[in-house]
Amino acid sequence: MAFFSSDSLMRLVSNARHAFYSVAMTVMLFFPLVYLVLEGSSCGETKYTVDLAGFQWLNNATQGRTVYLAFNLTVHVDNRATFRACCVNHGEVVVSYSDVVLAWGRVPSFHMKRRSVASFTVVTWGKGAHLSDDLRGRLSSDWHAGKANVSVDMKLHRYPYYVMAPATSRPSTSSISQELTLGNKSELQIGLL
């Protein structure tokens, strides 16, 4: 039966201790970086599309150039990230025609798990949009012809929070712009008054 000498045993213990501390230091140094990469809330790989579900147009004859418009928008979110969730705190959306704001609204907060898709509705209201006679006539004419294009601009605000490194948490904003065609009266109208 072989016995370790005290020098051999001390060397073995020293080597084991050195290996343990090396592994522990490596884990302590790299775990926060791995955590930030894998668990951070980022929407960099998320794709957004917007569809027009319907709209309503009310011409206020007593107010002349004032129109009241409402748009129902369907927002499709596709989080393609392999490891990260996409969390949006809130957002704003503006619908405009020829650089004139027709309606606006808020985007609700949402949380998308990794590799998931979802859709939700955003309603925008234009309470008293002021249009010139020329612009109102052009919008009405384009709409009846089925070729009125509106711009939808959406800003989504994220406030990520990293438990392991809160100092690295930075708010960020994504901007989504898309052009939509209003179509003709029979396709998309909720109710023309």
Beta strands, then each sheet from edge to edge (+ up, - down):
strand 1: 46-59
strand 2: 66-79
strand 3: 86-88
strand 4: 90-97
strand 5: 100-107
strand 6: 110-112
strand 7: 116-130
strand 8: 149-158
strand 9: 172-181
strand 10: 189-192
sheet 1: 7+ 2- 1+ 10+
sheet 2: 3+ 6-
sheet 3: 5+ 4- 8+ 9-
end
